[in-house]
Amino acid sequence: MRKALGRVFAVLLTAVSALSLLPWAGVVAKAQEEQTPPEIRYIAPELPSDALPYDPAHPENLTEDQLYAKSVILIEESTGEVIFEKNADEMMYPASTTKILTTLLGLQHGDMNATVTMDSVSANIPDDSSTIPLSVGETINFQDLLYATMVRSGNEGANLIAMAVSGSIGAFVDLMNQTALELGCTSTHFANANGLHDDSHYTTARDMAKIARVAMQNETFRNIAKTYSYRLPKSNLQRARVIMGNSDNWLNPNEENEYYYPLATGIKTGYHARAGYCYVGSAEKDGVRLISVLLYTSRYGRWTDSKKLMEYGFSQFMSVTPLDLYQMNPSVVETSGYAMDDAQLGRLQLDIQPMADTRTVSLVATRTEVETLARNLKQAVLIEYTRQNFAAPITQGEAFGTMTYYPADGGSPVVYQLVASRSIARRENAPLSIEEIETATYADPNPFPPFSVEFALIAASPFLGLFILIRILMRVFHRDGGRPGKKGRVPKPTNRYFR
């Protein structure tokens, strides 16, 4: 009996002790929760419920609400002119789009022919990071490293670029921030070379567009940016292999890829939970080059948003040459001596042709600006006529003069030739021009005109006229009697004498 009572007492004591410890258990659990940071979850943005449906047939009507991205900008590459923007100055995390500047600095400061070795510092990245991959101790050509880092978004590759250029990742980050500041990126700060999350690693869509614009002016970077697959040669640890873009549907020409954009020329994807899906894209159409930046958008929204932006930009801008501008407002001259049956009454439009070795010049502007330029083209060019006169006959293709265009960027002038667009016959009874008379005169071996009755009359007419005039004057001033101007004589006296 005593044993049974003891067991009951023990159970009751244990229960009471447990109940007394419950508050402390809550405190401990709360403390552990505070020490463990909550998991950051990516939340895909959605379009507003009241957003108007996007019409692909009219890309010029694009609105902010038709884009998934929280922060957006679209610029024209050659001038940097902003075409479209949405929260472009809001500070955002760039994720792996950081590698645009990393690769650019590698091109500017690295040795393309150097061989670099993957080290343990560069390889120290989170297990879930994107990689090329490269193993510690593996060697790789520096230019191959740049391609592989961009194509595969390799985080260890970005670290190795930093080590090869600056000797340490910290020194390279300092170079990144210095370069960003020099490019006018006043709202940007980098904490690493690959874009892995750091609270002090941020930028804006406007700043990232500035970086991408400078990068795309580098020819080698342009080639890297548009590369979707790249063949890495055999290394000391791995055999030759082909690496593919791990998520860039923008550049993937696979027939099953509905997000492939044929006009795309790059550039770089990015993603982590805090940054969301990001994309810096570029595209070219008829000489117009555009750059778009999307920060914190959805997985597939980055492709649809990019296409919407590019189509909007192409609807606003066009690329033209001086020939295009001239043809919109060609020169027309009035000719003389044309045949009476000429349908255009001697009006002649001059065509334009590039001279030999003429360099190609083009300018990008809005359609309204292009129309204004064409209308006022004669204020920006010098037209000089080399034909001495505009008298018929005129042969199609005959040179009339030149047009010299002076580029707005201060480059060397470009000369084009002005030629007749059609032939114009001469009127049958048209008088000879001075030039024709001179030509005929110098071509005649006899310096004197041929003798004829008409020539004799023409030659004698001045003398005959002078003779007639003299005869008339003599008759007027020397006639007698009642003719005015002649006095009568006084008769001599015969029968008077004077003393």
C-alpha positions, 0 to 999 in steps of 0.5 A, a space after each residue: 500500500 505504501 508503495 502505491 501511495 509513493 508512486 502516486 505522490 511521485 507522479 503528482 510531484 512530477 506534474 507540479 514541477 512540469 507545470 511550474 516550468 511551463 513559463 520558463 519553456 516559453 521564454 526559452 523558446 522565444 529567445 531561440 526564435 529571436 536568435 534564429 532569423 526568420 526565413 526570407 520568402 520571395 513573394 512574386 509581384 502581381 499586376 494591379 486588378 484594375 490595370 488595363 490589358 496590354 495590347 501587343 498591337 499598340 506597344 506605344 500605349 504601355 503603362 506602369 501598371 502593365 509591368 510586374 517589376 517594382 522598379 523599371 527603366 528603359 534608355 536609348 543606348 547611344 545617348 542615355 536618354 530615358 524613354 520609360 521609367 517606374 520607381 527608377 530611383 528606388 533603392 533595390 538589391 541587384 542580385 547577380 546583375 552585379 556581375 555586369 560591372 564585375 565583368 566590365 572591370 575584368 575587361 578593363 583591368 585584366 589580362 585576357 591572355 593570363 591563366 588564373 587558378 581557382 583558390 579557396 577564398 574565391 570558392 568560399 560561397 554558399 552551397 546553394 549558389 550558382 557556379 560555373 563550376 570550378 574546383 579549387 586548384 583548377 586553372 582557366 584562361 582569364 577571358 574564358 573566366 569572364 565568359 563563363 561567369 556571365 553565361 553561368 552566373 558563377 559566383 566563384 567565377 566573380 570572386 576569382 575575377 576580383 582576386 585576379 584584378 585587385 589581389 583581394 575581393 575587398 580591394 576589388 569592391 573598392 574599385 567597383 564603388 569608385 567606378 560606379 561613383 565615376 559613372 554617376 551612380 550616386 545611389 549605389 553601393 557594392 559589398 561583393 563582386 557576385 551579388 549575393 545578398 548583403 544589406 549594404 549591397 544595393 543600387 537603383 534601376 537608373 544607376 544600373 542602366 548607367 553601368 550597363 550602358 558603359 559596358 555595352 560600349 565595350 565590344 568584347 563585353 557586347 559579345 559576352 553579353 549576347 552569349 547563351 552557350 560557351 565552350 570551355 577548353 580542357 583544364 588541368 582538372 576537367 575535360 572540355 565542356 559546353 556551358 549553357 545559360 542557366 536561366 536566360 530565356 531571353 537569349 535561348 533560341 530553343 523552339 519550345 522557349 516562348 520567351 525568346 526575343 529575336 531582337 535581344 542582344 543580352 545582358 544579365 539575369 539575377 535572383 535571390 529572395 530579397 532581390 526577387 527576379 531581376 534582369 538587365 536586357 538589351 535589344 537592337 532594331 534598325 540601328 536603334 539600341 535600347 537597354 532595360 532594367 527590371 528589379 524585383 519582378 516575377 520569374 517569367 515577368 522579367 521576360 514579358 516586361 522586357 519585351 513590352 519595354 523594348 517594343 515601346 522603345 522601338 515605337 518611339 525611336 528610329 535610326 536615320 542617316 543623312 540620306 534618309 533625312 534628305 530623301 524626306 525633303 529633297 532639293 528641287 531646282 528650276 531648269 531653263 530651256 526645257 522642251 515645251 512638252 516637259 510634264 514637270 515644266 522643267 522642275 528637277 529633283 536632285 537625288 543623293 548618292 554617297 561619295 567613294 569611301 563615305 563613312 556611314 553616319 546615323 543618328 537616333 531620335 524620336 519620330 517627331 525629332 526626325 521630322 523636324 531634322 528633315 524639315 530643317 536639314 538645309 540648316 545643318 548641311 552645306 549644298 554647293 552646286 558644281 554645274 555652271 547652269 541649270 539649262 537643258 539638256 540634262 541627263 539622268 545621273 548627271 552631277 549637279 553638286 555636293 551636300 556636306 553633312 556635319 555630324 552633331 557629335 563633332 565627327 568629320 564631315 560627310 560628303 554626298 553627291 547630288 545628281 539629276 533624278 531624270 533627263 530633260 530635253 532641250 527646247 528646239 528653238 531655245 537660244 544659246 546660252 553664254 556658255 554654249 556661245 563661248 564653246 562654239 566660238 572657241 571651237 571655230 578655227 576661224 576667229 572671224 564669223 563666216 561672211 553672209 548678206 545678213 552679216 554684211 547688213 548687220 556690220 554696215 547697219 551702224 554706219 548706215 544709221 550714222 550717215 542717215 542721221 548726219 544727213 538729217 541734221 544737215 538738212 535741218 540746220 542749213 536750209 534757206 528761206 523760211 527754214 528756221 535758223 537761216 538769216 536773209 542778206 541786207 542788199 547793198 545800197 547803189 544810189 546813196 552816198 554818205 559823207 
